[in-house]
Amino acid sequence: MNDTQDKELRAFVAAGWRAAVIGAIVFMAVWGLFVLMMHIQPDWVLDLWGGTITWETAQTVSIWFFAALKFLWFIFLFFVLLAALYRRQLKRFA
C-alpha cells in the first residue's frame, strides 16, 4: 500500500469516527428533547404535526423514527469499523 492510499484511508477512518461521535451526541440531545416534549406536552407540538393527531400517535411515530435513525447510525458505525480494521490489516501486512 502506498503512502497516498494510507493517508486517504486514515483520513476516512478519522472522519468516520468523528462523524459517529457527533451523531451519537446529536442523537442523545434530540432524544432528550423528545422526552422533555413528551413530559410537558405543549399544544404547539401537535400543531406542528398538523393538529389532527394525539400524543400517543406522536409518541409512536417518534419512537419508530428514532429506532430507524439508530439503525442507520449502527450501519454507518459498522462500515467505519470495517474501514478501521481494514486499515489496521493493511498496515500490519505492508
Backbone as numpy.savetxt, mean C-alpha at the origin, in Angstrom:
# Nx Ny Nz CAx CAy CAz Cx Cy Cz
27.47 -9.76 -14.13 26.62 -8.58 -14.13 27.51 -7.35 -14.13
27.21 -6.42 -15.02 28.06 -5.24 -15.09 27.62 -4.19 -14.06
28.44 -3.19 -13.93 28.23 -2.18 -12.89 26.97 -1.35 -13.10
26.63 -1.07 -14.36 25.44 -0.28 -14.64 24.17 -1.02 -14.23
24.10 -2.31 -14.55 22.92 -3.09 -14.17 22.80 -3.20 -12.65
23.93 -3.34 -11.99 23.90 -3.43 -10.53 23.39 -2.14 -9.91
23.83 -1.00 -10.44 23.36 0.28 -9.92 21.87 0.46 -10.16
21.39 0.07 -11.35 19.97 0.20 -11.67 19.13 -0.70 -10.79
19.57 -1.93 -10.58 18.83 -2.86 -9.75 18.84 -2.42 -8.29
19.98 -1.91 -7.82 20.06 -1.40 -6.45 19.13 -0.20 -6.26
19.08 0.69 -7.26 18.19 1.85 -7.18 16.72 1.41 -7.21
16.42 0.40 -8.02 15.04 -0.11 -8.08 14.62 -0.70 -6.75
15.48 -1.49 -6.15 15.15 -2.11 -4.86 15.02 -1.06 -3.77
15.92 -0.10 -3.75 15.84 0.96 -2.73 14.57 1.78 -2.89
14.23 2.12 -4.12 13.00 2.88 -4.36 11.77 2.05 -4.00
11.84 0.76 -4.28 10.72 -0.11 -3.94 10.49 -0.21 -2.45
11.57 -0.35 -1.68 11.41 -0.41 -0.23 10.91 0.90 0.34
11.41 2.01 -0.21 10.92 3.31 0.26 9.44 3.48 -0.05
9.05 3.09 -1.26 7.63 3.19 -1.63 6.77 2.28 -0.77
7.28 1.11 -0.42 6.52 0.19 0.44 6.33 0.77 1.83
7.36 1.38 2.37 7.25 1.99 3.70 6.30 3.19 3.67
6.43 4.03 2.65 5.53 5.17 2.53 4.09 4.70 2.34
3.91 3.65 1.56 2.58 3.09 1.37 1.99 2.57 2.67
2.81 1.92 3.48 2.32 1.42 4.77 1.94 2.57 5.70
2.73 3.63 5.70 2.42 4.79 6.55 1.13 5.45 6.10
0.97 5.63 4.79 -0.25 6.24 4.26 -1.45 5.34 4.57
-1.29 4.04 4.41 -2.38 3.11 4.69 -2.81 3.20 6.16
-1.85 3.25 7.07 -2.20 3.36 8.49 -2.88 4.69 8.80
-2.44 5.78 8.17 -3.06 7.08 8.40 -4.50 7.10 7.89
-4.71 6.56 6.71 -6.06 6.53 6.14 -6.96 5.60 6.96
-6.40 4.49 7.43 -7.18 3.59 8.27 -7.57 4.29 9.57
-6.67 5.05 10.14 -6.98 5.80 11.35 -8.11 6.81 11.11
-8.07 7.49 9.96 -9.15 8.42 9.61 -10.47 7.68 9.42
-10.40 6.50 8.83 -11.61 5.69 8.64 -12.22 5.30 9.99
-11.39 4.86 10.91 -11.89 4.48 12.24 -12.48 5.70 12.95
-11.83 6.84 12.82 -12.34 8.07 13.42 -13.69 8.46 12.81
-13.81 8.37 11.49 -15.07 8.72 10.83 -16.19 7.74 11.21
-15.85 6.48 11.38 -16.87 5.51 11.77 -17.31 5.72 13.22
-16.44 6.28 14.02 -16.80 6.57 15.41 -17.65 7.84 15.51
-17.22 8.89 14.81 -17.92 10.18 14.88 -19.20 10.17 14.04
-19.16 9.56 12.87 -20.26 9.48 11.91 -20.85 10.85 11.56
-20.02 11.74 10.99 -20.56 13.05 10.59 -21.47 12.91 9.35
-22.44 13.77 9.25 -23.41 13.71 8.15 -22.77 14.00 6.80
-21.76 14.86 6.77 -21.16 15.23 5.50 -20.46 14.06 4.82
-20.06 13.04 5.59 -19.42 11.87 4.97 -20.43 11.12 4.12
-21.62 10.93 4.63 -22.66 10.27 3.84 -23.07 11.11 2.64
-23.03 12.44 2.78 -23.31 13.31 1.65 -22.27 13.15 0.55
-21.01 12.93 0.93 -19.97 12.68 -0.07 -20.21 11.37 -0.82
-20.82 10.40 -0.15 -21.13 9.12 -0.78 -22.39 9.21 -1.64
-23.08 10.31 -1.62 -24.28 10.47 -2.42 -25.51 10.68 -1.57
-25.42 10.48 -0.28 -26.53 10.73 0.61 -27.59 9.66 0.68
-27.46 8.61 -0.13 -28.50 7.58 -0.17 -28.09 6.28 0.52
-26.91 6.25 1.14 -26.45 5.02 1.76 -26.50 5.16 3.28
-26.37 4.03 3.95 -26.35 4.03 5.41 -24.91 3.89 5.88
-24.70 4.04 7.18 -23.36 3.90 7.73 -22.87 2.46 7.61
-23.77 1.50 7.68 -23.37 0.10 7.55 -22.84 -0.19 6.14
-23.52 0.37 5.13 -23.06 0.19 3.75 -21.73 0.89 3.53
-21.59 2.09 4.04 -20.32 2.82 3.90 -19.19 2.05 4.57
-19.46 1.46 5.72 -18.43 0.69 6.41 -18.06 -0.56 5.63
-19.04 -1.26 5.09 -18.77 -2.47 4.32 -17.95 -2.16 3.07
-18.34 -1.14 2.34 -17.62 -0.76 1.12 -16.20 -0.32 1.46
-16.05 0.44 2.53 -14.72 0.91 2.92 -13.82 -0.24 3.35
-14.35 -1.20 4.07 -13.53 -2.34 4.50 -13.09 -3.16 3.30
-13.99 -3.37 2.34 -13.60 -4.08 1.12 -12.53 -3.31 0.33
-12.66 -1.99 0.31 -11.66 -1.16 -0.37 -10.29 -1.32 0.30
-10.27 -1.26 1.63 -9.01 -1.40 2.35 -8.43 -2.80 2.18
-9.27 -3.81 2.11 -8.79 -5.17 1.89 -8.14 -5.29 0.51
-8.77 -4.71 -0.51 -8.20 -4.74 -1.86 -6.90 -3.95 -1.92
-6.87 -2.80 -1.27 -5.66 -1.98 -1.24 -4.51 -2.71 -0.55
-4.82 -3.38 0.55 -3.79 -4.12 1.26 -3.29 -5.30 0.44
-4.19 -5.96 -0.28 -3.79 -7.06 -1.16 -2.84 -6.57 -2.24
-3.16 -5.44 -2.87 -2.28 -4.88 -3.89 -0.94 -4.45 -3.30
-0.95 -3.94 -2.07 0.30 -3.56 -1.42 1.17 -4.79 -1.16
0.55 -5.90 -0.76 1.31 -7.12 -0.54 1.88 -7.68 -1.85
1.15 -7.56 -2.93 1.69 -7.98 -4.23 2.90 -7.13 -4.59
2.80 -5.82 -4.41 3.92 -4.92 -4.67 5.12 -5.29 -3.80
4.85 -5.54 -2.51 5.92 -5.91 -1.59 6.58 -7.23 -2.00
5.78 -8.16 -2.49 6.32 -9.44 -2.96 7.31 -9.23 -4.11
6.96 -8.38 -5.08 7.86 -8.15 -6.20 9.12 -7.38 -5.79
9.00 -6.49 -4.85 10.19 -5.79 -4.34 11.10 -6.78 -3.63
10.51 -7.67 -2.85 11.30 -8.70 -2.17 11.99 -9.62 -3.17
11.28 -10.00 -4.23 11.91 -10.83 -5.27 13.08 -10.11 -5.92
12.92 -8.82 -6.20 14.01 -8.06 -6.81 15.20 -7.96 -5.86
14.93 -7.78 -4.57 16.02 -7.70 -3.60 16.77 -9.03 -3.50
16.02 -10.13 -3.47 16.66 -11.44 -3.41 17.42 -11.75 -4.70
16.88 -11.33 -5.84 17.56 -11.52 -7.12 18.88 -10.76 -7.15
18.85 -9.53 -6.66 20.09 -8.74 -6.62 21.11 -9.39 -5.70
20.65 -9.91 -4.58 21.56 -10.56 -3.63 22.20 -11.81 -4.26
21.40 -12.60 -4.98 21.96 -13.79 -5.64 22.93 -13.41 -6.73
22.60 -12.40 -7.52 23.52 -11.98 -8.57 24.83 -11.47 -7.99
24.73 -10.75 -6.89 25.94 -10.23 -6.26 26.80 -11.36 -5.69
26.13 -12.38 -5.16 26.85 -13.51 -4.56 27.61 -14.32 -5.61
27.00 -14.54 -6.77 27.61 -15.39 -7.79 28.41 -14.63 -8.83
28.49 -13.31 -8.70 29.25 -12.53 -9.69 30.72 -12.54 -9.38
